Amino acid sequence: MHIPPASSQVGLMKTPYLEIDLSKLHSNAQKLIAMFGAKGIDITAVTKSFLGEPTLANCFVSAGISSLGDSRIENIIRMKKAHVQARFILIRTPSASEIHEVVTYADASFNTELSVIAELSKEAIAQNKIHDILLMVEMGDLREGILRQDLGKTIEAVLRMTGVRLIGLGTNLACLNGVKPSKTNMNIFAGLADTYENRFGIDFQMISGGNSANVDWMLESERADRVNSIRLGESILLGRETLARKHIEGLHLDAISLVAEVIESKIKPSLPEGETGLDAFGNIPSHEDKGEILRSIVALGKQDVHVAGLLPMIDVDILGSSSDHIILDATRASLQVGDRVRFSVDYAAFLSAMTSPFVGCAFT
């Protein structure tokens, strides 16, 4: 996936582009390091939403984060080749087809399948390496993880393998089914670490307790007990926790915005003319009769961004979108052709815009 070159010359940027304030992201990272550090928790910054863009990765590292996690080995390779100085963790169970690259480029990986770990073991032996393993444990959200009743025999099998080293446990909540991290489920997870350390006479280096959904749990905890690592993406980038998208006090909400250009602006009716059916994406559009309005089009659409995750930062309304166009009611803003419209983005919009080959990046 290609990202157009970044530029600091924002005024000269071809639209559309994401404008990213590195100083605000640096501040967000430092404040989160202090918040979680006070509870004995280190941060692994998650880089998947921005495809391992080295400028952003280096911003996090300069703020004091030494561990970077990504679900795509391609992004890790990108950062390694750009000489980003960090420990790299693949935070998705490796595919069988990428075992060689995972051992070559990732320092550690999250795993749930013994057959995959066995292949990592073989490859690590072939490369004369030791590859670090964390086992992901299912704690109720039903995305990925080893069932708790199967964890003991899985650990036993991994400890018999050479070429891999079991360094810890991880879990993931609130991503698929919205199951909240709580004192109850996090204490159960921490107890698993104690149980299996005692049973097998081992010491886990890393107990990775979740993601940006864990902010409230962390704030309510006196200390994090066994959990000593957390994976944060959205909270650094957008200044929010992910259970209710609440602002995390002291963090910047406006470090990232999306800029698009007006390519048509005309007074037109607010209601379509003629018999209507499904739109291009199979939906039945609905319309409010406002009489004639100023309908402005920006050169941005569903192929570029998750439109539902955009919020205009001027007094306009999004009326609808197609693959290449977003239609605005710009009656109150009097937009003209060539004007640039800025949108705030949620996590889905940011991720999709970063993935689009048609959206650039400007770092300020």
Stockholm file with secondary structure:
# STOCKHOLM 1.0

chainA/1-364         MHIPPASSQVGLMKTPYLEIDLSKLHSNAQKLIAMFGAKGIDITAVTKSFLGEPTLANCFVSAGISSLGDSRIENIIRMKKAHVQARFILIRTPSASEIHEVVTYADASFNTELSVIAELSKEAIAQNKIHDILLMVEMGDLREGILRQDLGKTIEAVLRMTGVRLIGLGTNLACLNGVKPSKTNMNIFAGLADTYENRFGIDFQMISGGNSANVDWMLESERADRVNSIRLGESILLGRETLARKHIEGLHLDAISLVAEVIESKIKPSLPEGETGLDAFGNIPSHEDKGEILRSIVALGKQDVHVAGLLPMIDVDILGSSSDHIILDATRASLQVGDRVRFSVDYAAFLSAMTSPFVGCAFT
#=GR chainA/1-364 SS CCCCCCBSCGGGCCSSEEEECHHHHHHHHHHHHHHHHTTTCEEEEECGGGTTCHHHHHHHHHHTCCEEEESCHHHHHHHHHTTCCSEEEECSCCCGGGHHHHHHHCSEEEECCHHHHHHHHHHHHHTTCCEEEEEEECCSSCSSCBCGGGHHHHHHHHHTCSSEEEEEEEECCSSSSCCCCCHHHHHHHHHHHHHHHHHHTCCCSEEECCSGGGHHHHHHCSSCTTCCEEEESHHHHHSBCSSSCCBCTTCCSCSEEEEEEEEEEEEEESSCCSCCCCCTTSCCCCCCCCSEEEEEEESCCTTTSCGGGEEESSSCEEEEECSSCEEEECTTTTCCTTCEEEEEECHHHHHHHHHCTTCEEEEC
#=GC SS_cons         CCCCCCBSCGGGCCSSEEEECHHHHHHHHHHHHHHHHTTTCEEEEECGGGTTCHHHHHHHHHHTCCEEEESCHHHHHHHHHTTCCSEEEECSCCCGGGHHHHHHHCSEEEECCHHHHHHHHHHHHHTTCCEEEEEEECCSSCSSCBCGGGHHHHHHHHHTCSSEEEEEEEECCSSSSCCCCCHHHHHHHHHHHHHHHHHHTCCCSEEECCSGGGHHHHHHCSSCTTCCEEEESHHHHHSBCSSSCCBCTTCCSCSEEEEEEEEEEEEEESSCCSCCCCCTTSCCCCCCCCSEEEEEEESCCTTTSCGGGEEESSSCEEEEECSSCEEEECTTTTCCTTCEEEEEECHHHHHHHHHCTTCEEEEC
//
